[in-house]
Every structure is written in structure tokens, then in C-alpha cells.
Amino acid sequence: MTKYLKKYLKKYLKTWLLPLSLLCAGLAMQTAGAAESSRLDEVIQSGKLRVCMTGDYKPFTYFKTDNTFEGMDVDLAQSLAKSLGVEVQLVKTTWTNLMTDFLAKCDIAMGGVSVTLDRQKKAAFAVSHMVDGKSPIVRCADVAKFQTLDMIDQPTTRAIFNPGGTNERFARANYKRAQLILHPDNVTIFQQIIDGKADIMVTDASETLWQAKQHPELCPVHPDQPLQFSEKAFMLPRADVAFKEYVDAWMHLQKATGDYDRVLNKWLH
């Protein structure tokens, strides 16, 4: 090797190699720091699991007159918090404000939340724990009139739905001829059908089964053959791998041990 080449290499190493090594070290530290930072750690340190839910979607979540919640996902939220060794803090929201409140106030959103691509743009989801497509519920005397989407979407049909969630999106996307009725209260909406103020609501099949148990005047239409495929899952902060892995592992154990089925049977069967 010539003296000139040695001198050039020494100058090159001094000029580029040290800054490059420092840059790589800094990136490695940033990556390690990002990997270590998780909502999982924050929940454990705070001693609270903040859970957003609407409180208007039986049997998953219902906000009672005594200002407490009950429902399937309330039981599951308490189980998840117990596994973390923390207290559960239930935060009431609405379907319209669900995403905003979740991002600002909560660690997880539960209460019959459906997986949608719109929600996926701003949040992540735990593993799906229920397949639950859209199904009609009508007065039992009218079941034969509303067997298919085409039979539903007629000018004489009064289709009712609650605002801000997947029920409204389904109605506006699929009804071209039916009369649309927006009703603000998801708790009293089924009484509107019983009272003859609306003819049909298309909601999650699980809700139609629950409401039919509470209101003998109402019947679900083919809840085992939904009009639209959907899944339910718990909404989580985006890109938080550690938190999602924990919630997924917890749900796996819930199902493997039969605890999930016990909660499901308590509220849906």
C-alpha cells in the first residue's frame, strides 16, 4: 500500500466512520427506547386501566341510572384490569365521539366495538374475539316482509338507526329507497319499532338476539346469516406492540380456560 493511499484511508476513516458509528448508536438507542415505551407500562404504573365505552349497547355495555356500568364487556374489562393488578376506570363516551375520547382519555375502548378500516386508520385492535355481522330486527308480525336487503330497501320501509357508529354507516351505504330515521338514543331505539314509529333496525346480530329476549314483540331476521360480515375487538393505541401482545395473550387464556364462554353465556344465552 502506497503512502498516499494510507494517508487517504486514514483521513476517510476519521471523516466518516466515527460520525457514522455515532449515528448508528443513536438510532439503536432511539429504537430501544421506543420498544421499551408502552401503554402497558403506563397502566401498571398508574394503577388504572381507563376503558372507554358508550354504555348504550346491551348486552356489551349499559350505563344504569345509578351511574354504574354493566354488561359483557364490563365484566371483561374488570378481568383484564385484575390480570394487570390495577383498577378499572370506565369512561362514558358516545359512538360519535368514541375515537376522540379514546385518543384523549383512554387506554382501551370496549363495549361491542366493531373493527372498521376507518377506525384502523387512527387506532389498532386486539385480536378479534367475536364474529358478529349486521342483521335486521323487526316486529315479529313483519318478519316475512324483510327477508332480504332488497325487501328492506323499499320506499315504504322506515329504517331507524343510531348515529355515529357502524349502524349509521350500514344504513347510509345500503338504503337507496327506504326512509331513513336517525334516532339519538340507542337504548330507546327498539321501542320505536314496537310502538310502530319505525319498521326495522339493522344492527349487530348479537344485539338483535339480546333485544328479542327483552322484547317478545321483536324478532331477529336470520341472525345466523348476517347481511354484512363484521368482527368485534378491543380498540388499542396504534403501534403499541407490547400492549397489544398482552391483551391478545389475556384473551387467548380467557378462551382457553372457558372464562370467556362463561361471560358470553351469562349475557347472550
C-alpha positions as CSV (number, residue, x, y, z in Angstrom):
1,M,0.0,0.0,0.0
2,T,1.4,3.4,-1.0
3,K,2.0,6.1,1.5
4,Y,-0.6,8.3,-0.4
5,L,-3.3,5.6,-0.1
6,K,-2.6,5.1,3.6
7,K,-2.9,8.8,4.2
8,Y,-6.2,8.8,2.2
9,L,-7.7,5.9,4.2
10,K,-6.8,7.5,7.5
11,K,-8.4,10.7,6.5
12,Y,-11.6,8.9,5.3
13,L,-11.9,6.9,8.4
14,K,-11.6,10.0,10.6
15,T,-14.1,12.0,8.5
16,W,-16.9,9.4,8.0
17,L,-16.5,6.3,10.2
18,L,-16.8,8.0,13.6
19,P,-19.9,10.1,12.7
20,L,-21.5,7.1,11.1
21,S,-20.9,4.9,14.2
22,L,-22.3,7.7,16.4
23,L,-25.4,7.9,14.2
24,C,-25.9,4.1,14.3
25,A,-25.6,4.2,18.1
26,G,-28.1,7.0,18.4
27,L,-30.6,5.1,16.2
28,A,-30.2,2.0,18.2
29,M,-30.8,3.9,21.4
30,Q,-34.0,5.5,19.9
31,T,-35.2,2.1,18.8
32,A,-34.6,0.6,22.2
33,G,-36.4,3.5,23.9
34,A,-39.4,3.2,21.5
35,A,-39.5,-0.6,22.2
36,E,-39.5,0.0,25.9
37,S,-42.2,2.7,25.9
38,S,-45.6,1.1,26.1
39,R,-49.1,2.0,27.4
40,L,-48.8,-1.4,29.2
41,D,-46.1,0.1,31.5
42,E,-48.1,3.3,32.0
43,V,-51.2,1.4,33.0
44,I,-49.3,-0.7,35.5
45,Q,-47.5,2.4,36.9
46,S,-50.7,4.4,37.2
47,G,-52.7,1.6,38.8
48,K,-55.6,2.3,36.5
49,L,-56.9,0.9,33.2
50,R,-59.0,3.6,31.6
51,V,-61.7,2.0,29.4
52,C,-63.9,4.0,27.0
53,M,-67.4,2.6,26.4
54,T,-70.7,4.1,25.3
55,G,-73.0,2.5,27.9
56,D,-75.9,2.2,25.4
57,Y,-75.2,-1.2,23.7
58,K,-76.7,-4.1,25.5
59,P,-75.6,-6.8,26.2
60,F,-72.0,-5.4,25.9
61,T,-72.3,-2.2,27.9
62,Y,-75.1,-0.4,29.6
63,F,-74.9,2.8,31.8
64,K,-77.5,2.4,34.5
65,T,-79.5,5.1,36.3
66,D,-77.2,4.7,39.4
67,N,-74.2,5.9,37.2
68,T,-72.6,2.4,37.0
69,F,-72.0,0.2,34.1
70,E,-73.0,-3.4,33.5
71,G,-72.6,-5.8,30.6
72,M,-70.4,-8.4,29.0
73,D,-67.5,-6.1,28.1
74,V,-67.7,-4.5,31.6
75,D,-67.0,-8.0,33.1
76,L,-64.2,-8.5,30.6
77,A,-62.7,-5.1,31.4
78,Q,-62.7,-6.0,35.1
79,S,-61.0,-9.3,34.3
80,L,-58.3,-7.6,32.2
81,A,-57.7,-5.0,34.9
82,K,-57.4,-7.7,37.5
83,S,-54.8,-9.6,35.4
84,L,-52.8,-6.3,35.3
85,G,-53.1,-5.8,39.0
86,V,-54.8,-2.4,38.5
87,E,-58.3,-0.9,39.0
88,V,-60.7,-0.4,36.0
89,Q,-61.9,3.1,35.3
90,L,-64.8,3.2,32.9
91,V,-65.1,6.4,30.8
92,K,-68.5,7.1,29.3
93,T,-68.5,8.2,25.7
94,T,-70.7,8.1,22.6
95,W,-70.3,6.4,19.2
96,T,-69.9,9.8,17.6
97,N,-67.1,10.8,20.0
98,L,-65.6,7.3,20.6
99,M,-62.4,7.8,18.7
100,T,-61.8,11.4,20.0
101,D,-62.4,10.3,23.6
102,F,-60.3,7.2,23.2
103,L,-57.3,9.0,21.9
104,A,-57.6,11.7,24.6
105,K,-58.8,9.9,27.7
106,C,-58.5,6.1,27.5
107,D,-56.1,3.1,27.2
108,I,-58.6,0.8,25.6
109,A,-62.1,1.0,24.1
110,M,-64.6,-1.8,24.8
111,G,-68.3,-2.3,24.6
112,G,-69.1,-4.1,21.4
113,V,-66.7,-2.1,19.2
114,S,-66.6,-3.3,15.6
115,V,-63.4,-3.5,13.6
116,T,-63.5,-1.0,10.7
117,L,-60.9,0.4,8.4
118,D,-61.8,3.9,9.4
119,R,-61.0,3.2,13.0
120,Q,-57.9,1.3,12.0
121,K,-56.5,4.5,10.5
122,K,-56.2,6.1,13.9
123,A,-56.1,3.1,16.3
124,A,-55.2,-0.6,16.5
125,F,-57.2,-3.6,17.5
126,A,-56.6,-6.6,19.7
127,V,-57.3,-10.0,18.2
128,S,-60.9,-10.3,17.3
129,H,-63.0,-12.2,19.9
130,M,-66.4,-12.3,18.1
131,V,-67.7,-12.6,14.6
132,D,-70.9,-10.5,14.5
133,G,-72.4,-9.3,11.2
134,K,-75.3,-6.9,10.6
135,S,-78.8,-8.4,11.0
136,P,-82.3,-6.9,10.9
137,I,-84.7,-6.8,13.9
138,V,-88.4,-6.1,13.2
139,R,-91.8,-6.6,14.8
140,C,-92.5,-10.4,14.8
141,A,-95.5,-9.9,12.6
142,D,-93.3,-8.4,9.9
143,V,-90.5,-11.0,9.6
144,A,-91.7,-12.3,6.3
145,K,-91.7,-8.8,4.8
146,F,-88.0,-8.2,5.5
147,Q,-86.1,-11.3,4.4
148,T,-83.5,-9.7,2.2
149,L,-81.8,-6.4,1.8
150,D,-83.8,-5.7,-1.4
151,M,-87.1,-6.4,0.5
152,I,-85.9,-4.0,3.2
153,D,-84.9,-1.2,0.9
154,Q,-88.3,-0.2,-0.3
155,P,-89.9,3.3,-0.3
156,T,-92.5,2.2,2.3
157,T,-89.8,0.9,4.8
158,R,-89.0,3.2,7.8
159,A,-85.4,2.2,8.7
160,I,-84.2,3.5,12.0
161,F,-80.6,3.7,13.2
162,N,-78.4,5.4,15.9
163,P,-75.8,8.0,15.0
164,G,-72.0,7.8,14.8
165,G,-71.3,4.1,14.5
166,T,-71.4,1.2,12.1
167,N,-75.2,1.0,12.2
168,E,-75.4,4.5,10.6
169,R,-72.7,3.7,8.1
170,F,-74.6,0.5,7.1
171,A,-77.9,2.3,6.7
172,R,-76.5,5.2,4.6
173,A,-74.4,2.8,2.4
174,N,-77.2,0.3,1.7
175,Y,-80.5,2.1,1.7
176,K,-81.3,3.9,-1.5
177,R,-85.1,3.9,-1.4
178,A,-86.0,3.3,2.3
179,Q,-87.0,6.2,4.6
180,L,-84.1,6.9,7.0
181,I,-84.8,7.7,10.6
182,L,-82.0,8.9,12.8
183,H,-82.7,8.3,16.5
184,P,-80.2,9.6,19.0
185,D,-80.7,7.1,21.8
186,N,-79.6,3.6,21.2
187,V,-81.3,2.4,24.4
188,T,-84.8,3.5,23.4
189,I,-84.5,2.9,19.7
190,F,-86.1,-0.5,19.8
191,Q,-89.2,0.8,21.5
192,Q,-89.7,3.0,18.4
193,I,-90.2,-0.2,16.4
194,I,-92.5,-1.7,19.0
195,D,-94.6,1.5,19.0
196,G,-94.9,1.5,15.2
197,K,-92.8,4.6,14.7
198,A,-90.2,2.6,12.6
199,D,-90.3,-0.7,10.9
200,I,-86.8,-2.1,11.1
201,M,-83.3,-1.6,12.5
202,V,-80.2,-3.3,11.2
203,T,-77.6,-3.8,13.9
204,D,-75.2,-6.4,15.1
205,A,-76.7,-9.9,15.2
206,S,-75.8,-10.3,18.9
207,E,-77.8,-7.2,19.8
208,T,-80.8,-8.5,17.8
209,L,-80.7,-11.7,19.9
210,W,-80.4,-9.8,23.1
211,Q,-83.2,-7.3,22.3
212,A,-85.5,-10.1,21.2
213,K,-85.1,-11.7,24.7
214,Q,-86.0,-8.4,26.3
215,H,-88.9,-7.5,23.9
216,P,-91.0,-10.5,22.9
217,E,-92.7,-8.3,20.3
218,L,-89.4,-8.1,18.3
219,C,-87.8,-10.9,16.2
220,P,-84.3,-11.0,14.6
221,V,-84.2,-11.9,10.9
222,H,-81.7,-14.6,10.1
223,P,-79.1,-13.6,12.7
224,D,-77.1,-16.7,11.8
225,Q,-76.8,-15.4,8.2
226,P,-75.9,-11.7,8.6
227,L,-76.3,-9.2,5.8
228,Q,-72.7,-8.0,6.3
229,F,-69.6,-9.6,7.9
230,S,-68.0,-7.8,10.9
231,E,-65.9,-8.6,13.9
232,K,-65.7,-7.2,17.4
233,A,-62.4,-6.4,19.1
234,F,-61.0,-4.1,21.7
235,M,-59.5,-0.9,20.3
236,L,-55.9,-0.1,21.4
237,P,-53.3,2.6,20.8
238,R,-51.7,2.4,17.4
239,A,-48.2,0.8,17.1
240,D,-48.0,-0.3,20.7
241,V,-46.8,-3.9,20.2
242,A,-46.3,-4.7,23.9
243,F,-49.8,-3.7,25.0
244,K,-51.4,-5.5,22.1
245,E,-49.4,-8.7,22.8
246,Y,-50.5,-8.6,26.4
247,V,-54.2,-8.1,25.6
248,D,-54.1,-10.8,23.0
249,A,-52.4,-13.2,25.4
250,W,-55.0,-12.4,28.0
251,M,-57.9,-13.1,25.6
252,H,-56.2,-16.3,24.5
253,L,-56.2,-17.5,28.1
254,Q,-59.8,-16.3,28.6
255,K,-60.9,-18.5,25.8
256,A,-58.7,-21.5,26.5
257,T,-59.8,-21.7,30.2
258,G,-63.5,-21.2,29.4
259,D,-63.7,-17.9,31.2
260,Y,-64.7,-16.1,28.1
261,D,-67.6,-18.5,27.3
262,R,-68.8,-18.2,30.9
263,V,-69.1,-14.4,30.4
264,L,-70.6,-14.8,27.0
265,N,-73.3,-17.3,28.2
266,K,-74.1,-15.0,31.1
267,W,-75.1,-12.2,28.8
268,L,-76.0,-13.6,25.5
269,H,-77.6,-17.0,26.1
